Amino acid sequence: MAAKQNYPRLVIDAGNSTVKFALVTRPGARLQSAGLVATEKLTVTRVRAICRQTCTRSAVASSVVPRITTILRTTCPAVSLIQTSSALNFRTDVDRRTVGADRLANMAEAVRRFGKNVIVADFGTAATFDVLDERGWFIGGAIAPGLPTLVHALSERGMQLPVIDTKSPRTLIGKNTKDALRAGICGGYAGLVEHLLAKLGAGQRRVVFTGGDSRAVAKLIARKVMVDPLWTLGGIAVLGALNTRESSE
């Protein structure tokens, strides 16, 4: 009965670019999307409105942005934050003191869905590639720049270079500056992703793409992958239930 009193529960993934909200209405229920807000635009007023609209009784969050962490701590009812010391549904072979909560959440969802042999690539401001091995252990991964980060960095450092979209180029021989940039950035990024996946053992593992740019990146590469924009939120919900001892209720 105590577990049910904590629902509806708001599940929050606060990244550098966006804050995603989802709702769990009861233990074990599927996530329902509850909103997406640009990180710089999130305010106490906005969070309170979301909590009222969803009739939230409790919340669980992953946040990599200190300002957003403060807002969530002071605004959401009965909020718990996923931290490096949180209980996990998997074992690790990493330095947990340095691993972000979002990466732990991605592995938690990988264990829940598949148990072992999974690579989760999360594409946002940064791109993280994390590996669940054949034992079901989180053994680490790689961190690279996100695709939009590369686009804006080149434009900012190159005085006459425009910001481009990230559509897959028709050819890698650009006939103008924008097409040449698109070929170099998007074509090069496809190579980066394919290379990392190959070195991380994608041939023997399921590959999942998540994050705001997951669909765009999936279109750039030849490899077939599973795309799930709500993957990290699912993992946050798993860890939230585990850390409030509700997973078995």
C-alpha positions as CSV (number, residue, x, y, z in Angstrom):
1,M,0.0,0.0,0.0
2,A,2.9,2.4,0.8
3,A,4.2,2.1,-2.7
4,K,0.9,3.0,-4.3
5,Q,0.7,6.1,-2.2
6,N,3.9,7.4,-4.0
7,Y,2.1,7.4,-7.4
8,P,1.6,9.1,-9.8
9,R,5.4,9.5,-9.9
10,L,7.2,12.0,-12.1
11,V,10.4,10.8,-13.8
12,I,12.8,13.4,-14.8
13,D,15.9,13.4,-17.0
14,A,17.7,16.7,-16.8
15,G,20.5,17.1,-19.4
16,N,22.6,20.0,-20.6
17,S,20.2,20.8,-23.4
18,T,16.8,19.6,-22.4
19,V,14.8,18.4,-19.4
20,K,12.5,15.4,-20.2
21,F,9.5,14.6,-18.0
22,A,7.5,11.3,-17.9
23,L,4.8,9.9,-15.6
24,V,4.4,6.5,-14.0
25,T,0.9,6.1,-12.7
26,R,1.5,2.9,-10.6
27,P,4.4,0.5,-9.9
28,G,5.5,-1.3,-13.0
29,A,3.3,0.8,-15.4
30,R,4.6,2.1,-18.7
31,L,6.0,5.6,-18.9
32,Q,3.7,8.3,-20.3
33,S,5.5,11.3,-21.8
34,A,4.8,14.4,-19.7
35,G,6.8,17.2,-21.4
36,L,10.1,18.5,-22.8
37,V,11.6,21.8,-21.7
38,A,14.9,23.5,-22.9
39,T,17.2,23.4,-19.9
40,E,17.9,27.1,-19.9
41,K,14.1,27.8,-19.8
42,L,13.2,25.5,-16.9
43,T,11.9,27.5,-13.9
44,V,10.4,26.7,-10.5
45,T,7.0,27.9,-11.9
46,R,7.2,25.5,-14.9
47,V,8.1,22.5,-12.7
48,R,5.3,23.3,-10.3
49,A,2.8,23.5,-13.2
50,I,3.9,20.1,-14.5
51,C,3.6,18.6,-11.0
52,R,0.0,20.0,-10.7
53,Q,-1.0,18.9,-14.2
54,T,0.2,15.3,-13.5
55,C,-1.1,15.1,-9.9
56,T,2.5,14.1,-8.9
57,R,2.9,12.5,-5.4
58,S,6.6,11.8,-5.8
59,A,9.5,12.2,-8.2
60,V,12.7,10.6,-9.2
61,A,15.3,12.4,-11.2
62,S,18.7,12.3,-12.9
63,S,20.3,15.7,-13.3
64,V,23.7,16.8,-14.6
65,V,22.9,20.5,-14.2
66,P,23.4,21.9,-10.7
67,R,20.8,24.7,-11.2
68,I,18.2,22.2,-12.3
69,T,19.0,19.9,-9.4
70,T,18.3,22.8,-7.0
71,I,15.0,23.6,-8.7
72,L,13.9,19.9,-8.5
73,R,15.0,19.5,-4.9
74,T,12.9,22.5,-3.8
75,T,9.9,22.0,-6.1
76,C,9.0,18.4,-6.6
77,P,7.2,16.4,-3.9
78,A,9.2,13.6,-2.3
79,V,11.9,13.8,-4.9
80,S,14.8,11.4,-4.9
81,L,17.9,11.9,-7.1
82,I,19.9,9.1,-8.7
83,Q,23.4,9.4,-7.5
84,T,26.7,7.5,-7.8
85,S,25.9,5.8,-4.5
86,S,22.4,4.7,-5.4
87,A,21.5,1.1,-5.4
88,L,21.7,-0.5,-8.9
89,N,20.2,-3.6,-10.6
90,F,23.6,-4.5,-12.0
91,R,27.2,-4.9,-11.0
92,T,29.9,-2.5,-12.2
93,D,33.6,-2.6,-13.2
94,V,34.0,1.2,-13.4
95,D,34.9,4.1,-11.1
96,R,31.3,5.0,-10.1
97,R,32.4,8.3,-8.5
98,T,33.0,9.6,-12.1
99,V,29.9,8.1,-13.8
100,G,26.9,10.3,-14.5
101,A,23.5,9.3,-13.3
102,D,22.1,9.3,-16.8
103,R,24.7,6.6,-17.8
104,L,23.7,4.5,-14.8
105,A,20.1,4.8,-15.8
106,N,20.9,3.7,-19.4
107,M,22.5,0.6,-18.0
108,A,19.6,-0.1,-15.6
109,E,17.2,-0.1,-18.5
110,A,19.5,-2.3,-20.5
111,V,19.5,-4.9,-17.7
112,R,15.7,-4.7,-17.4
113,R,15.1,-5.1,-21.1
114,F,17.8,-7.5,-22.2
115,G,19.9,-8.6,-19.2
116,K,23.3,-8.6,-20.9
117,N,25.3,-7.8,-24.0
118,V,24.0,-4.3,-24.8
119,I,25.6,-1.1,-26.0
120,V,23.6,2.1,-25.2
121,A,24.6,5.2,-27.1
122,D,23.0,8.4,-25.8
123,F,23.2,11.4,-28.2
124,G,22.9,14.9,-26.8
125,T,25.3,17.7,-26.0
126,A,27.8,14.8,-25.5
127,A,27.5,11.3,-26.9
128,T,28.0,8.5,-24.4
129,F,28.6,4.9,-25.4
130,D,28.2,2.4,-22.5
131,V,28.6,-1.3,-22.5
132,L,26.8,-4.1,-20.6
133,D,28.9,-7.2,-21.0
134,E,28.1,-10.9,-21.3
135,R,27.8,-11.2,-17.5
136,G,25.4,-8.3,-17.3
137,W,28.1,-6.0,-15.8
138,F,28.6,-2.4,-16.7
139,I,32.2,-2.3,-17.8
140,G,32.5,1.3,-19.0
141,G,32.4,3.0,-22.4
142,A,33.3,6.1,-24.3
143,I,32.3,9.8,-24.3
144,A,32.5,11.9,-27.5
145,P,31.1,15.3,-28.6
146,G,27.4,15.3,-29.6
147,L,26.6,16.1,-33.2
148,P,25.2,19.6,-32.5
149,T,28.2,20.4,-30.4
150,L,30.5,19.8,-33.4
151,V,28.3,21.9,-35.6
152,H,28.2,24.9,-33.3
153,A,31.9,24.6,-32.3
154,L,33.0,24.8,-36.0
155,S,30.8,27.7,-36.7
156,E,31.9,29.6,-33.6
157,R,35.6,29.1,-34.4
158,G,35.3,29.6,-38.2
159,M,34.3,33.2,-38.7
160,Q,32.7,32.6,-42.1
161,L,31.3,29.1,-41.6
162,P,27.5,28.9,-41.2
163,V,25.6,26.6,-38.8
164,I,24.2,23.7,-40.8
165,D,21.4,21.2,-40.2
166,T,22.4,17.6,-39.6
167,K,20.5,15.8,-42.4
168,S,22.4,13.0,-44.0
169,P,24.4,14.3,-47.0
170,R,23.5,12.9,-50.4
171,T,27.2,13.0,-51.3
172,L,30.5,13.5,-49.5
173,I,31.7,15.9,-52.3
174,G,30.0,19.2,-51.4
175,K,29.5,21.7,-54.2
176,N,29.1,24.7,-51.8
177,T,30.2,25.6,-48.3
178,K,27.1,24.3,-46.6
179,D,27.1,21.0,-48.4
180,A,30.8,20.6,-47.8
181,L,30.3,21.2,-44.1
182,R,27.4,18.8,-44.0
183,A,29.5,16.2,-45.8
184,G,32.5,16.6,-43.4
185,I,30.6,16.9,-40.2
186,C,27.7,14.4,-40.7
187,G,29.8,12.0,-42.8
188,G,32.7,12.2,-40.4
189,Y,30.4,11.7,-37.4
190,A,28.9,8.6,-39.0
191,G,32.5,7.3,-39.2
192,L,33.1,8.1,-35.5
193,V,30.0,6.3,-34.4
194,E,30.5,3.3,-36.6
195,H,34.2,3.0,-35.4
196,L,33.3,3.2,-31.7
197,L,30.5,0.7,-32.0
198,A,32.7,-1.7,-33.8
199,K,35.5,-1.4,-31.2
200,L,32.9,-1.8,-28.4
201,G,31.8,-5.1,-29.8
202,A,28.5,-4.2,-31.6
203,G,28.8,-7.3,-33.7
204,Q,28.0,-9.4,-30.6
205,R,25.7,-7.0,-28.7
206,R,22.4,-5.3,-29.1
207,V,22.8,-1.6,-29.9
208,V,20.4,1.0,-28.6
209,F,20.3,4.7,-29.5
210,T,18.7,7.2,-27.2
211,G,18.8,11.0,-26.6
212,G,17.5,14.0,-28.5
213,D,19.7,13.3,-31.6
214,S,19.3,9.5,-31.7
215,R,17.1,9.4,-34.7
216,A,19.3,11.8,-36.7
217,V,22.4,9.8,-35.9
218,A,20.7,6.5,-36.7
219,K,20.0,7.8,-40.2
220,L,23.7,8.6,-40.8
221,I,24.9,5.1,-40.3
222,A,24.4,1.8,-42.1
223,R,24.1,-0.3,-39.0
224,K,20.6,-1.2,-37.8
225,V,20.0,-0.1,-34.3
226,M,17.1,0.2,-31.8
227,V,16.0,3.8,-31.3
228,D,14.2,4.7,-28.0
229,P,14.0,8.3,-27.0
230,L,12.5,7.3,-23.6
231,W,15.2,4.8,-22.7
232,T,17.0,6.9,-20.1
233,L,13.7,7.8,-18.4
234,G,12.9,4.1,-18.2
235,G,16.2,3.5,-16.4
236,I,15.6,6.4,-14.0
237,A,12.2,4.8,-13.2
238,V,13.8,1.4,-12.6
239,L,16.4,2.9,-10.2
240,G,13.9,5.1,-8.5
241,A,11.8,2.0,-7.7
242,L,14.8,0.0,-6.6
243,N,16.0,2.8,-4.2
244,T,12.6,3.1,-2.6
245,R,12.3,-0.7,-2.3
246,E,9.2,-0.9,-4.5
247,S,10.5,-3.1,-7.2
248,S,9.2,-6.2,-5.4
249,E,5.9,-4.8,-4.1
